[in-house]
Amino acid sequence: MTAPSPTPGARWRREDLPEDLAELVATLEPNPTYVVGARWDILHANPSAERIFAPWSRVAREQRNLLWFYCRDPRARELFVDWPGEVRAQLRHFRTHHARFSGDPGFERLLARILDGTPEVASWWAQSSLESPPPRRSGVKQVRLGGQVISLRQLVLTSPDDPDVTVISHFADLGLGDELGVDLDLEDEVDAQDGWRTGR
């Protein structure tokens, strides 16, 4: 995901879910889709996302977070073919968001919960300060579903009303749509439309 322009020392506030975004997520079913805020808290997810990734509507509030899912949820280890590589890529992306809210108590509490007791992830977080975020192509993820390895392409839309609120949807790669029941026509690059812009 692309973070808004850096403003070190900004203070995080828990975002509200706009009604139109909830409607958008519903229309994207059965493509697994969710909405996240600046801290990557899951603000909303459709049934496919909860089935494939995690049942976010039914877990404790502190676990309704995308970074927590990648780093601490056992389901992520089973889902992603290259779990270490995926986590390291996400940590590099998250660092750009974290830099904007440097010192914010909400961000620091989240990181402490994620890194505490997971030395492997803590080591990767430390290393991420020396690495650049991965290129756009890393938006293609390989996952295990139904006994198959499937490539998912990721589409990211950033709200023009609140650049900290992002919609993330996943589409099965060519030839594998039947597994998810998804549209297969997503290209690597998607033009911005209707006041939205695409990013990663």
C-alpha positions, 0 to 999 in steps of 0.5 A: 500500500502507498502511504500518504505524504510523510508528516512525522509526528502525526497522531493516529485516530481510529477511522470510521467506515464510510457507508459508500465503502461498505457498499463497494466492498459488498459489490466486489463479492465474491472477490475477497475485499477489505477496508483498512485504516492508517494502522492497517486495522480492518474496518470492514471485510466481505464474506470471501475475505473472512473465509479466505484470510481470517474471520475478522468480524469474530475475533478480538478487536486487537486482532482485527489488523492486517499486520497482526494477521500477516505476522501473528495469525497461524492461518497466514503461515498456512495460507501464503506459500512464501510466508517469510517473504510475504511478512518481510514485504508487508513490514517494509510497506508498514514502515512507511506508514509507521514513519508518518505516525512516529511516536504515536502511542496507538502505533507503538502499542500495536507494534509491541503486541506484534513483535513481543514474543516473536523474535523472528518477526522482530528481527525482520522489522529491524532489518526493514529499516534498511530495505526499500518497499517491494515493487508493484509486482509483489502485489501478486501473492501465491496462496494455498486454497483447496489443495491448489496453489493460486496466484492472487492479484491485489488491487488497492484503492485509496479514498479521496476523502481520507487518504488513510482509508484503503480498499484492498481487493484480490482477484484470482490469476488467469485460469484459476477463477473457478476456485474463488468464483472471481473475475479474471480480467484484472491487469497489472495496472488499473486506471484510477476512476471516479475520484479514486486512485490506485496504489499498492 
